[in-house]
Amino acid sequence: MMKKFLTIFPAVLALVISACNTAPKETFTNPILGGDYPDPSIMREGNDYYLTNSSFDYNPGLIVFHSTDLVNWEPISYALQTYLGSVWAPDISKVGDEYRIYFTVHGRGNWVVTAKSPYGPWSDPIDLHVGQIDPCPAFENGQGWLFLSGGNRVKLTEDGLDTVPESFEHVYNGWQYPKDWVNEGMCLEGPKLKKIGDWWYYINAEGGTAGPPTSHMVTIARAKTLDGPWENDPDNPLIHTYNDTDRWWSRGHGTLIDTPDGRWYVVYHAYENGYTGLGRQTLLEPVELGEDGWFHAIKGLDIAGPIELPLPSSGKYDRKARLGEFRTGLDWKYYKDFDPSRASVGNGVLTLKCQGVSPRDSAPFMFVAGDHSYEFEAEIDLTPGAIAGLVLYYDSDFYAGAGCDSQRTFRYRKDNGSSRRPHKGGNHLWLRVRNDKQVVTGYYSYDGKEWEKMDWGHEISGYNHNTCYYFQSVLPGLMAAGEGEVKFSHFKYTKLGE
């Protein structure tokens, strides 16, 4: 019997090993950050990854995320506490023992913040005294350079916290895409510099970040030194949307990132076909570094389908689970300038001091949903003269939602509140807003259990950058206008089936 067992054991073991090797692998589906997370910049330190995105007119800004698997991301800090203006295209990196985020403030040049840890605290913003957009630092032979849009660069001072104006120069003309491609224009921007082996790789965005579905792209050039000359990849572009039937439009503004075992990925943003109001979402795509020293897209890869997880899963982080804690800066943010003393949180209750007379001038308190269909609700307590609202907010000109004062419910749609109907709740009411594939409806309740639908509905698919500009997105949020204050409690977010 033993002899027979020893005879068949190797075959059985081989079958077991084969079964293990062919076991289903863990996968993910893009986006890795759903909703409005544009212009991603990423860095790796050992097994840890850190990522940040453009803030535009939302504040606090420059949220820093952490991950160990490149797919599941947790917010850990935010680098901007005051509103400087519209914040564009950051670059996160570590220089020596200091973490830095270089970024643009539209119309105010380029800035940097620093920290000893990605968890903060971050310094006050430091003016770099140089124009252009989309800064990216690179260091060679003891000299730091700040690469900028348009193929330009400028020397950094020794500490990397200012620039040397007289050193500003043009070094790269970009890659000329075919003349018959439909995009917004050349728009040479989003530079990312990375030293790999003997080569410096110069990654750029071209084609414009919005507009036609086929606008954006990621292109690559390389050189032996930062002084060039820069040679364009003969296989450009690395990333691009070729068909308006694809799920992901305007794919571009990428950063190369590696795994500890030497595999390569590119992190970039894209609009979702049919849901451009969600903003530019962050995607992850594997790429290959060929024997020719160039990066290549993986042939046959379906970027809209399941992709093998880059690293062992760290466990899915549910970014909606903690919304009821009202964590300012990590989950919630305001539109443009705001007074931090307006908001206080305790025991799951958000108290907002009133500002303005409508959503337009109330600086709503908002979060990124990223889902096609959802609803959110809250219990509301008003002081006399206060107005509360649950809104879907693009900017101060384009919004929709439901509101109430102590006597009436309101419909919001680019005005101070219409479709007014009386209610019997006095200063205490529940409100709910539903966004069902960009069709918005409102509800109210006296007990949070039985709900009454309001007599209106709106379609908001036109609320996007191509029609409204300013690179915003439709964000759900809470607002307090009029006089006094509003208390929001028992906040609940529910993703709806699709």
N, C-alpha and C positions, 0 to 999 in steps of 0.2 A: 504493500500500500504506500509506504514512504517513498519507495523508488518511483512509483507512478506519479506521486505528488511532485517529486523533484524534477521529473521529466516535463510536466505541464506548467510548473511554476513560472519559468521565464516568459512563456506565452501569455499567461494571465497578467503578469506584471506589466508586460508591454501594452496590453489592452487598457489597463488602468491608467498608465501614463498617457496613452493616446487620448483617452477620454478626458483626462484633466487638461491636456493641451488644447482640446477642441471645445472645452466648456465655454458657454457664452461669456463674452467679455462685457464689462460695464461700458455703457455708452452715455452720451449726453446729446441734447438737441439745442441748437442755437435759438435764441441768444443766451450768452452767459450772464448778461445783465439786461433784463428786459425793461423796455421803456426808455426814458430820456437820459441816456448815458453816452454822450458824444465825445469824440476826440480822445479815445482812451490812450493813456500812457502807462507803461508797466515796467517794473524792474524785478529782478530776482536777487535774493540774498540767501545763499545756501538752499534750503528747502522751502523758503518762504517767498511769496510773491506779494507785491504791493502795487496798487493800481489807483489812478485818479482820472477824472474827466473834466471837461469844461463845465463851468457853472452858469455862464451867461448871466441873466438878470436875477438869478435865485441866490438867496443868502440865508444862513451861512453857506460858504462855498468851498470848493475843492475838497470834497469828501475823499478820504483815503480808505481803500478796501484792502483786506488781507485774505489770502488763500494759500493752501498748500497743494491744491490739485488743478489750478488754473480754471476751474469751472464754478465752484461754489465760493462765493465772496461774502465777507462780513464787513460792514463799516466799522472802523476803529477810531477814526478821528476826523476832524475837518480843519483846514488850514487857514481859512478866511472867516473872520468874525464880523468884519465891517464891510459895507458895500462900497466898492471902488468904482463900479461900473460893470459893463458886460465883460465877463471873464472868459477868455478863449484859450484853447489848445495848450494845456499845461504839459510839462515834462517832469517826471519824478525820477530822481536818481540819488545815489549816495556818493559823496565826494569826501574822501578821508573817513572821518567818523561822524560826518554830518549829512543828514538827509536834506534834500532841497527840492523845491518845486518851482520851476521857472514858468511864467505864464504871461499872457497878454491881457491888458485891459483896453478894450476897444476905444480908440481915440486918445488914450493916455500912455501908450508905449508899453514897455515890458518890465516885469517885476519879478521878484524872487522872495520866497519865504524859506526858513530853515528850521530844523529841529534836531535834537539828539536822538529821538526815537520816532518811528512812523506813527506811534500812538500819541505824539505830541508831548507837551504843548508846542505849537508852532509860533515862530516869531511874527512881529508885525511886518507887513509888506515893505520891501526895499525896492526903491526905484532904480532901474538899471540905465536910465537916461539914453534909451535908444528906441527908434521907431520900428516899423515893419511889424509882423505878427509871427506867432508860432515859434517861440525860442526853444533851442535845444543845445545844451552844453556838450563840448567834447574837449578832451585834454590829450596833448601829445608833447613829449620832451619838455615838460614843465610849463607849457603854455596852454592856457584855457581859451577856447573860442566859443562864441555863441552864434550858432547857425540860425538863420531866419528865413522868412518867406522870400520868394523871388530868386533863390539861389545865392543869397548874400550871407556874409558873416562879419563879425566884429570881435576884436580881442577882449577878453575878460581881464580885469585887474587881478593881481596876485591872489586876493582872497576870493575871487569869483563872484563878488557881490556888487560889481559895477562894471562898466565897459569903458573902452578907450576910443572915443569918437573918431579920431583921425585914422584909425585902423580899419574902418568900415570899407568892405570891398565886395565886388561881385565875383563869384567863383564857379557858377554852374548855370547852364541855360535850360536844364531839364531835358526830358525825352520827348521828341515830337511824335505824338500819336497820329494815326491816319487822318487825313483831312475830312473824310466823310463820316467820322464818328460824331455822334450827337451828344454834346455836353454843354456846360455853362461857359467854358473858356479854358485857357491854359491853367490859370489859378495854381501856380507852382507854390506849394505851401506844405505845412506839416512835416518839416525835416526831422529825421531821426538818424543819428550817427552811431554806428556800432562797429567795434574792432573785433574781427573774428580771424584768428590765425594771422596771416601776413597782410590781410586786406582790411581797409576801412570800407564799410558799406554805408551808402548815403541813400536812405529811404525817403521818398517824397510822396505827397499827394498831388494829383493833377486832375483836371477836368471839372472842378467845382463840386462843392459838397452837397448840393441839392439839385433843383431843376429837373431835367430829364432823368428817367430811370437809369440811363446808361452814362450818367455824367462822370462819376467819381472813379478813382483808381489808386493803386499803390504801385509806384515804379521804383527801380533800384539802379544805382550806379556804384562804381567802386574805384578805389585808388590805393596806392601803396602808402600814401601819407595824406594828412588833412589838407596839404597844399595842392593836391591833385597831381596830374590832370585826371578828371573824372570820366570813366568809361561807362557808357550805358549798357545795361543788360540786353543782349540781343533777343531775349525772350520776353521783354517787357510787354504788358504790365504783369506784375505778379498776381494782383487782385483786381477784378473788374466785373461789372454787371454787363452782360452782352445782350440780354433779351428782356423786354418789358413784361414778359410772362413769368419771369423768375419771382420767387418769393421775396428775395432781398434785393432792393434797389440801391443805387448810388453807393456801392461798396468801396470804401477807401479809408484814408488816413490811418495807416497801419504802423505797428511797432513789432519788430522781431523779438521773440523771446525763446529761450531754450529750457530744457529740462535738465536736471542734474546728470542724467545719463546721456546727454548730447543730442536729443531730438529737438526739432525746431517747429515753432508755431508762429503765426502772425495774429495779433489782436487788432481789430479794426472796428469801424462802425458802419451801419447801413440803415436805411429806411425799410420798413416792411410794406410790401405791396398791399395797397388798400387801407393801410393804417399809418399813413405818414404823420397823423396827429399825435402818435405815440412818441415822436421824436426819433433821433438816431440812436439805435440800440447797439450794445457792444457784443461782437461776435468773436469766435475763436476758430482758427482753421490751421490744420497741420500743413507744413510745407517741407520740401526736401532740399538739402544742400548737396548739389551734384558734384561729381568728380571734376567738372569744369569750373568749380568755384562759384557758380551762380545758384541762386535759389529758384526752385521750380514749384509751381502748383501741382498737386497730385491729380493726375489724370483720372477721370471717372468719379471723383469724389462728389457726392451730393451734399452740398453745404446746407441744404434744407432738411436733410435726413439725419438719422442717428450716426454719430461719430464716436469712435473709440475714445474712452476717457484717457487723457494724457498720463495721469498718475493715480495711484490708489485714492479712492474717494475719501474726502474728509468729512462727509456727511452734509446733506443739503441744508443750507442756511435759509430759513424762511424769513424773508425781509418784511413780510406783512404781519408776522406774529406779534411783534412788539409795538405796533402802531398805537395801541391803547395806552402806552407809557408816555407818548408825546415827547420823544427824545429829539429836541431841537438840534439840527446839524447832522445827526446820523440818519434819522428817518424823515424828519419834517424840516421844512424851510419856508421862508417868506419870499414874496415878490419884491424885488428892489430893496429900497432902504426901509429900515424898521427900527423901532426903539425896543431893545431887549426887555425893558421894564414893562412892556405891554403884556407879556405872557408870564404866567406862573403855573406850575404843575404840582399837584399833591394828591396822593391816593387815587390816581387814575382820573383826576379832574383837571382839565385845562381851563384856566381863566384868562380870557382875552379882554383887555381894555379896548373900548370902541375907538375906531378911527375912520374918518370919512363918512360918506352917506350911502355908499353902495359898494359892490365888489370892485368897481373901477378904482377907487382910492382907499380901499381898506387894507391893502397889503395882506392878502389871504395867507393862511398857514397851511402848507400843502405838502404832499408826498407823491412819490412816483408809484403808479399802479402797474403799468406795463401789460395789463391783460386786455383782451378784446371786449370782455363783458364782465361787469362787476356792479355791486352796489355798496354804498357805505351809509352809515346812519349814526346818530348820536342823540342822547338825551340833552335837552337844552333848558337852562334857567336864565332868565333875563332880568336885569334891573330896569326900572322905568326909563323909557326913552331909548332903550337898546334895540338893535336889529341883528338877528343872527341869520346865517346862511350856510348851506352846503353847496359848493360850486364846483364846476368843471371849468378851469381857468387857463386860457392861453396867454392873454395879457390884459391890460386895462381896457382894451377895446373889444376883445372877443372872449366871451364867457357865457355860461349857462348854468342854471341851477335853481334851487328852492330856498326861500327865506321866510322869516316871520318876525313880527313884533308881538306885542302883548295882545293884539286884537285881530290881526290878519295874517294870512299866508301870502307869499309873493312868488311870482315867476320871474327869474332873472334871465335876461337876454339883451345885453348891450344897453341896459337902461337902469333906472333906479328901482325897478320892481313894478311889474304890471300883473294882469290877471289876478287882482287882489280879491281874496275871499275871506270872510270872517271865520274865526275859530273860537272855541269855548275854553281853551286851555289857560288863558291868561298869560302869566309869565313862565309857564312850564309846559313844554311840548317836546315831542320827538320829531325829528326830520329824517328823511331818507331820500337819497338820489340814486337812480339806477342809470348806468351807461350800458346799453345792450347793443353792442356792435355799432357804436356811435349814434345811437338814438337815445335821447335823454328824457327821462320822466321823473316826476317828483311825488313824494308821499309825506303824509303827516300822521301822527298817532297821539292819543292821550295817555296810553299806558305802555307803549313799546311792544304791544302784542297784536292789536287790531289796527290795521293800517288803512287809511283813506287815500286813494289816488287823486292827485290834483288834475285839473282839467286842461292840461297842456302837454306838449311833447315837442322836442327839437331834434334835428339831424345836424351833426357838427363835423362831418368828415372834411369840410372845407377849412377847419381850423388847423392849418399847418403852415410851415414856413413858405411854401411856394405861393400862398395867397396872402398870408398875414405878415410874413417876414420876421426878423429879429431872432431866428433860430430857436424859438420857444417850442413847447409841446403842451398838450392838454393834460393838466394835472388836477386831481381831485383835492379839495381842501375845505377849510372852515374859515368863515369870516365873521367879524364883529364890527358893525357900523353904528352910526348914531351917537348916543350918549350913554355913559355908564359902562357896563361890562357884561360879558356873556360867559356862562360856565357850560362847558361841554363835558359830558361823562358818558360812560358805557358805550364808548366808540367801538364800532364793529365794521370790519371790511369783509366782504364775501365775494369770492370769485364765482361767476355764474357759468354753468355748463355751456359748451359751444358745440 
